[in-house]
Amino acid sequence: MGGAVHRPVMVSEVIEYLKPEKGKVIVDGTVGTGGHAESILGHIRPGGRLIAIDRDPEAISKARERLGEAPPAVSYHCENYRDIRSILDSEGIERVDGILLDLGVSSIQLEDPDRGFSYRKDGPLDMRMGPDAVMSAAEIINIESEDEITRILYSYGEERWARRIAHFIIETRKRRPILTTHQLVEVVLDAVPAGARRGRKHPARKTFQALRIAVNHELDDLREAISQGIECLALAGRMVILTYQSLEDRIVKSTFSSLAKGSANPPGEPLLSEPMIRVLTRKPVRPDEEETLENPRSRSAKLRAGERTRNGEGETRRGEEVP
């Protein structure tokens, strides 16, 4: 697979807002190769527990290598973080003190051409983050209608040329199936007008983002994970989320805002009598200049955090909003 190394983003900021302390129970819902988890473990030992979750079996394997087998300090679950409630039930845990979600695709996944995440490396057009994903990107591209492909590209990639790219995909697959990443890149390059290809960013970037989100149901999973995760937090427990693109960040921002106001979440549900959380980040926290220079992946990162203020039995915690 090569020597790709995944560098965790904003570790010190994650620790600052998550507040892991000795004896606490923390969930890392996207443990990856264990970068954030390693730091968290250093703060919660002795007596603490880390619940390490990732839908990618390879990530779980690498996290085990890095963190080791240290029950009951750490336990591993190759599952989707949207199922946090059932995962905690299996551990006999009712409430946790913190939840971390580091979203998006990891460097390990991007650098492996067999995973099909990168438009820069030729490989099978797969993009599945774990075995729970039903359809690959190739199946979507070669089976779905032009309207559905357009919807995916526009909704999940905010792609200006979504309709045109979808049409070119349909015309190309009439002649041959589109099975590799570079075959799809060629179609996108043919579809996007020459003037739009001269920008700094790769013309296929949004198409690949959109397909990855569709394959892995990332936005729906994120909404469900926030909803379940907040319910699983103890009073004063914290949720910290790192996002890397605007669609994810909007969901986190709007959901936190809704829960902080005591408004309906999701829309149509009865209004909460009191706010469930207080928002700890008025604006998203960004990496400093030194980190962005050392780790270019961190440039798009945004951190948002919330603290549980209502425990479901009427007990509330009051406090000033943290800048």
C-alpha positions in Angstrom: 0.0 0.0 0.0 3.0 2.3 0.3 4.4 4.4 3.1 1.6 6.9 3.6 1.4 8.4 7.1 -1.8 9.9 8.4 -1.1 12.9 10.6 -3.8 13.8 13.1 -5.2 17.3 12.7 -5.3 19.9 15.6 -4.4 17.5 18.3 -3.9 20.2 21.0 -7.1 21.9 20.1 -9.0 18.6 20.2 -7.6 17.9 23.7 -8.4 21.5 24.8 -12.1 21.2 23.9 -12.7 17.5 24.6 -11.1 17.8 28.1 -10.1 14.2 28.6 -9.1 13.6 32.2 -8.1 10.6 34.3 -10.9 8.2 34.8 -13.1 9.5 32.0 -14.8 7.5 29.2 -14.2 8.8 25.7 -15.4 7.7 22.4 -13.2 8.2 19.3 -15.8 7.5 16.6 -13.3 7.7 13.7 -10.2 6.3 15.3 -8.3 5.9 12.0 -4.7 5.0 12.7 -5.0 6.2 16.4 -3.4 9.6 16.3 -5.9 11.5 18.3 -6.7 8.4 20.4 -3.1 8.0 21.5 -3.1 11.5 22.9 -6.6 11.0 24.5 -5.3 7.8 26.2 -2.4 9.7 27.7 -4.9 12.0 29.5 -7.5 9.5 30.7 -5.2 6.8 32.1 -5.2 5.4 34.7 -8.8 4.5 35.2 -10.2 5.8 31.9 -11.7 4.0 29.0 -11.4 4.7 25.3 -14.0 3.3 22.9 -12.3 3.2 19.5 -14.7 3.0 16.5 -14.0 2.9 12.8 -15.9 1.4 9.9 -12.7 0.6 8.0 -11.2 -2.8 9.1 -7.7 -1.6 8.0 -8.0 1.5 10.2 -8.9 -0.7 13.2 -5.9 -2.9 12.5 -3.5 0.1 12.4 -5.1 1.6 15.5 -4.5 -1.7 17.4 -0.8 -1.7 16.3 -0.4 1.9 17.5 -2.4 1.7 20.8 -2.0 -1.9 21.7 -4.3 -4.3 23.5 -5.0 -2.8 26.9 -8.4 -3.9 28.2 -10.3 -2.3 29.8 -8.5 0.9 28.9 -9.3 0.6 25.2 -11.8 -1.5 23.2 -12.2 -1.6 19.4 -15.3 -1.7 17.2 -15.3 -2.1 13.4 -18.6 -0.4 13.0 -20.2 2.8 11.8 -20.1 5.7 14.3 -23.8 6.3 13.6 -24.5 3.2 15.7 -22.8 4.7 18.8 -25.8 3.8 21.1 -25.7 0.1 20.3 -21.9 0.1 20.5 -22.0 1.5 24.0 -24.9 -0.8 25.0 -22.6 -3.7 24.0 -20.0 -2.3 26.4 -22.5 -1.9 29.2 -21.9 1.9 29.1 -24.9 4.3 29.6 -23.1 7.7 29.4 -19.7 8.9 28.2 -17.7 12.0 29.0 -16.6 12.9 25.5 -17.0 12.0 21.8 -14.6 12.9 19.0 -15.5 12.7 15.3 -12.8 13.4 12.8 -14.6 13.3 9.4 -13.6 12.8 5.8 -11.2 10.5 4.2 -7.8 9.7 5.7 -4.4 10.0 4.1 -4.1 6.2 4.3 -7.2 5.7 2.3 -6.3 8.4 -0.3 -2.8 7.0 -0.9 -4.0 3.5 -1.5 -5.0 3.3 -5.2 -6.9 0.1 -4.6 -9.4 2.0 -2.5 -10.3 4.3 -5.4 -10.6 7.6 -3.4 -8.0 9.6 -5.3 -8.4 11.2 -8.7 -4.6 11.4 -8.8 -4.0 7.6 -8.6 -5.4 5.1 -11.0 -7.2 2.2 -9.4 -10.6 0.5 -9.1 -13.5 3.0 -8.8 -14.5 1.8 -5.3 -14.6 4.5 -2.5 -16.1 2.2 0.1 -14.9 3.1 3.6 -16.0 -0.1 5.1 -17.9 -3.4 4.4 -21.2 -1.7 5.5 -21.3 0.4 2.3 -23.6 -1.4 -0.2 -22.6 0.1 -3.5 -19.2 1.1 -4.9 -18.7 4.3 -6.9 -18.4 2.2 -10.1 -21.8 0.7 -9.4 -23.4 4.2 -8.9 -21.7 5.5 -12.1 -22.7 2.6 -14.3 -26.2 1.9 -12.9 -27.9 5.1 -11.8 -29.9 7.4 -14.1 -28.6 10.7 -15.4 -30.9 12.6 -13.1 -29.7 10.7 -10.0 -26.0 11.2 -10.9 -26.7 14.9 -11.5 -28.4 15.1 -8.1 -25.4 13.3 -6.4 -22.8 15.6 -8.0 -24.8 18.8 -7.3 -26.0 17.9 -3.8 -22.8 16.3 -2.4 -20.1 18.0 -4.5 -21.8 21.4 -5.2 -20.5 20.8 -8.7 -21.5 23.6 -11.1 -21.2 21.3 -14.1 -23.2 18.4 -12.6 -25.7 18.0 -15.4 -23.0 18.1 -18.1 -20.7 15.6 -16.3 -23.7 13.3 -15.7 -24.6 13.4 -19.4 -21.0 12.6 -20.4 -21.0 9.7 -18.0 -24.1 8.3 -19.5 -22.8 8.6 -23.0 -19.4 7.1 -22.1 -20.9 4.1 -20.4 -23.0 3.3 -23.4 -19.7 2.4 -25.1 -17.9 0.9 -22.2 -18.3 0.7 -18.4 -16.4 3.2 -16.3 -14.5 1.1 -13.8 -11.3 3.0 -12.8 -10.6 6.3 -11.3 -8.7 7.6 -14.3 -11.5 6.6 -16.6 -13.8 8.7 -14.6 -11.3 11.6 -14.5 -11.1 11.5 -18.3 -14.9 11.8 -18.6 -14.9 14.7 -16.2 -12.1 16.5 -18.1 -14.0 16.0 -21.4 -17.2 17.3 -19.8 -15.9 20.4 -18.0 -15.4 23.4 -20.3 -11.8 24.4 -21.0 -12.1 27.7 -19.1 -13.3 25.9 -16.0 -10.3 23.5 -16.1 -7.8 26.3 -15.7 -8.4 26.8 -12.0 -6.1 25.9 -9.1 -8.1 22.9 -8.0 -8.5 19.7 -10.0 -11.7 19.6 -12.1 -12.6 16.1 -10.8 -12.2 17.0 -7.1 -15.9 17.8 -6.6 -17.1 14.7 -8.5 -14.9 12.4 -6.4 -16.1 14.1 -3.2 -19.7 13.7 -4.2 -19.4 10.0 -5.1 -17.5 9.2 -1.9 -20.2 10.9 0.2 -23.0 9.0 -1.7 -21.2 5.7 -1.5 -20.7 6.0 2.3 -23.9 7.9 3.2 -21.6 10.3 5.1 -24.1 13.2 5.6 -26.9 11.0 6.9 -24.5 9.1 9.1 -23.2 12.4 10.5 -26.7 13.7 11.4 -27.5 10.4 13.1 -24.2 10.3 15.0 -24.7 13.8 16.4 -28.2 13.0 17.5 -27.3 9.7 19.1 -24.0 11.0 20.4 -25.5 13.9 22.3 -28.0 11.5 23.9 -25.1 9.4 25.1 -23.2 12.2 26.7 -23.2 12.6 30.5 -24.0 16.0 32.0 -21.1 18.3 31.0 -19.9 15.7 28.5 -18.4 17.2 25.3 -18.7 16.4 21.6 -15.9 17.6 19.3 -16.2 17.4 15.5 -13.5 18.1 12.9 -14.9 18.8 9.4 -13.0 19.3 6.1 -15.7 20.5 3.7 -18.6 22.9 3.8 -21.5 20.4 3.7 -20.2 18.6 6.8 -19.6 21.9 8.6 -23.0 23.2 7.8 -24.6 20.1 9.3 -22.6 20.4 12.5 -23.1 24.1 12.9 -26.9 24.0 12.3 -27.4 20.9 14.5 -25.4 22.3 17.4 -27.3 25.6 17.0 -30.6 23.9 17.1 -29.8 21.8 20.1 -28.4 24.9 21.9 -31.6 26.8 21.3 -33.9 24.0 22.4 -35.5 24.0 19.0 -36.8 21.0 17.1 -34.2 18.5 15.9 -35.0 17.1 13.5 -37.6 19.6 12.1 -41.1 18.5 12.8 -40.3 17.0 16.2 -41.7 18.5 19.4 -39.7 21.4 20.7 -37.3 20.6 23.5 -38.2 22.3 26.8 -34.6 23.4 27.4 -31.4 23.5 25.4 -29.5 20.2 25.2 -26.1 21.7 24.7 -24.1 24.9 24.9 -21.9 25.7 22.0 -18.3 26.1 23.0 -17.1 27.5 19.6 -18.8 30.7 18.5 -16.8 30.4 15.3 -15.0 27.2 14.1 -11.5 26.8 15.4 -8.9 26.6 12.6 -5.4 25.2 12.6 -2.6 27.7 13.1 -0.2 28.7 10.3 2.6 26.3 11.5 0.3 23.3 11.3 -1.0 24.2 7.8 2.6 24.5 6.6 3.6 21.1 8.1 0.4 19.3 7.3 -1.4 20.7 4.1 -4.4 18.4 4.8 -5.2 20.5 7.9 -5.9 23.7 5.8 -9.5 23.0 5.3 -10.2 21.7 8.9 -12.8 23.3 11.2 -13.4 22.3 14.7 -16.7 22.8 16.5 -17.6 21.6 20.0 -20.6 21.4 22.3 -21.2 20.5 25.9 -24.2 18.6 27.2 -26.3 20.8 29.5 -29.4 18.7 30.0 -29.3 15.1 31.0 -32.8 14.0 30.0 -34.1 13.7 33.5 -34.5 17.4 34.0 -31.1 18.2 35.5 -29.3 21.0 33.8 -25.9 22.7 33.9 -25.5 26.4 33.5 -22.4 28.1 32.3 -21.0 31.0 30.3 -20.4 30.3 26.6 -16.7 29.7 25.9 -15.3 32.0 23.2 
